[in-house]
């Protein structure tokens, strides 16, 4: 009499090692999908907030106006936080340059370090969770393959003990063991696609942030030296836009 074959039969015959492989694959799948969904939503929200802030930021009339408004507002995106750090650092350096070691070297050096630290912190934040997604994408196929090899091994042992080595007796258990490989690929493929998409988005995001930091540095230092209104010079906006466009083209 033929035995019923399929995933349910496979689960009934699986041993402790196979269960461990299934639990590991399921855990990787849940964790990677959780990160994919949450990071995608967070990236969309961050992009909208950044675009709204930049539009409002370039409408300020002066450094003083920007400083007052940013001081009373809580930053909700990387660009607003970087602008707040830069303007506060410039003001702090001017007031305490002779009393603080961090401000030694002048306003320009202190502002450069502050902006660089802000970009580095944002880079660390946006890379959070990518290690787990990359691990799921690279390790899941091998975990599934291990489950398949283990399943085939036990299937062949059972066939050898029964003394029935015909094709119909071999194909069923071996085919069931291949389910593990399929599960591993099902976990790995979405994780790899998501990881590549996130890496590309982060590269473009940091390029935009560095372009904004460059413009901010120029505006603060020029504004400090010449006491000019805090408005984006046309040439600086063109530099920022061209830098972003080049970064986007390289990412494609």
N, C-alpha and C positions, 0 to 999 in steps of 0.2 A: 504494500500500500504506500502511495506517495505521501511524503510529508508536505505540509503547507510551508511555503517559502515566502520570504518578504521581510520587511523591517520588523514586524511584530515577532516573527519567529526568530529573527536575529537577536532581538532583545531578550527573548526567553532563554536563548542558548549562551548568552554572553557571560564571561567570567569577571572576576574582580578587576583584572588589568583592563579589560575592555570597558568596564563601567568607568574606571578612572579616566580613560582616554575620552570617553563621551562627556564626562563632567567637565574636563579641562577645555574641550572644544566649545562646549556650551557656555562656559564662563568667559572664554575669550570672545565669543560672539556677542554676548550680552554687554560686556565691557566696551568692546569696540563700537557697537551700535549706539550705546549710550553716549560715548564721546563724540561720535560722528554727528548725532542729532543735536546735542547741546552746543558743540563748537560751531556748527553751522548756524544755529539760531543766534549765538553770541556774535559771530562774525557779521551777520546781517544787521543786527542792532548796532554794533560798533561802527559799521560803515555809514549808516543813516545818521547817527549822532555826530560822527566826524564831519560829514558833509554839511550838516546844519551848523556846527560850530565854526567851521572854516568860513562859511558864508557870513556868519555874524561877526567873526573875528576881523575880517578885512573891512568891515564897515565902521570900526572904531576910528575916532578922530585923532587920538593921540595915545602916547604911551601911558600917560596918567589915567586916561579913561579906561584903557585896557587893564591897567593894574588894579584900579578900584573895583571894576566889575569881576575880574577873575579872583580877586582876594575874597570877595563876598560870596562866590559861587563854589559849589563842590564839583570838581572835574568828573565828567561822566564818560570821557573817552581819552584815548592816548594823546590826541593833539591838544586838547584843552589842558591836560595835565602837564604836557611838555611846555606849553606857553606859560602856564603858571610857574613852573619851575624856573624857566629862563628869566622871566621878568622879576620874580622874587629874588633870584640869585644876583641879578644886576643891581637891584636896590640894596640888598644885603651887603654886597661887596663894596659898594660905594660908601655905605655907612660905617662898615667895620673892617675895612681893608687893613688897618694897622693893628687890629686886635685879634684877628683870627688867622690861624695857620692855613686853613683851607682857602682863604682869599689871597694868600701870598702869590705874587706874580702878576697881579693886576686883574682888572675886571674881565678882560678878554679870556685869559687863561681859566679863571674861575667859571665863567659862563660856558666855555667849551667843555670843561669837565662835567658840569652839571647837565648840559644837554646830552652829552655822550652817555652819562649814567642813566638818564631818563630813557634813552633809546635802548640801552642794554636791558633795563628792567622790563620794558615792553616786549623785547625779543624773548626774554625768559618766560614771560607770562603767556604769550601766544604759542609757545612751544610746549606748554604744559599738556600732557596727554598724548602727544605724538609718539612718544616712545612705546606706549602700550599698543597704539594702533599699528606701528611698524612691526612690533613683536608679533602681533596677531597675523599680520600679512605674511611675515617671513616664516614663522614657526608652525602655523596651523597645517600647511600641507604635509610637513614632516611628521607631525603628531598623528594626522590621519593615516599617513602611510605606515607608521608604526602599528597603529590599530589594525590595519589591513594585514600586515605581515603576521601579527599575532593571531588574528582570526583564521588566516589560511593555515598556519601551523597547527592549530587545534583541530581545524576541519580535516586536515590530512591525517592527523593521528586517529581521529574517530573513524574515518573511512578505512584506515589500515586495520584497526581493531575489529571492524565489522566484516572485513574480507570482501566488501563489495566495492570494487574499484572501477565500475563502469562510468561512462561519461555523465549519465544522468545523476549519478550519486555524487560526482565530483563538482559538477558545474554549479549546483545549487548552493552549497556551503561556501565555495570560493566566491561566487557572485555576491553573496550576503556580506562576506568580509570586505568586499570593495566598497561597501557603503561608507566605511570609515574614511576612505580616501575622498569620496564625494563630499562628505561633511567637512573635511579639512579644507577642500577647495572652496566650498560655500562660505566658510568663515574668512578665508584669505583674500578672495577676489574683491569683495567690497572694502576690506581694510586697506588693500594696496591702492585701489582707486581713490579712496578718501584721503589717504596719506599724501599721495602725489598732488591732489587738489589743494590740501591744506598747506603744503610746502610752497606751492606756487603762490597762493594767496598771501602767505606770510612774507615771502620775498618782495612782492609788490607793495604790501602794506608798509614794510620797513623802508623801502625805497622812498615812498611818499613821506614817511615820517622824517627821514634824513633830509629830504628836500625842504620840508617845512622848517626843520631845525636850522638849516643853512640860512633860509630867508629870515628866520627869527633872530639869528645871531647878527646878521647884517643890519636889520632894522633897529635892534637894541643898541648896538655899538654906534651906528651912524646917528641915531636919535640922541644918544648920550653926548656925542661929540659936538653935534651941530644944533641940538635942541629943535629938531624938525618934527612936524606932525607925524604921528604914527599911522602911516598909510603905506600900502605896498607899492613900491616903485614899479613902473610898467616893466622895466627890464628884469627885475627880480621875479615878477610873476611869470614872465616868459621863461626864465631859467628854471623855475620850479616846474612849470608845465612840461617843458622839454625833457627834464630829468625823469619825470613820472612816465612820459610817453616812451622814452628809451627803456625804462625798467619794464614796462608792460610788454613792449615788443620782444625783449629778451626772454621774458617769462613764457611767451606763447610758443 
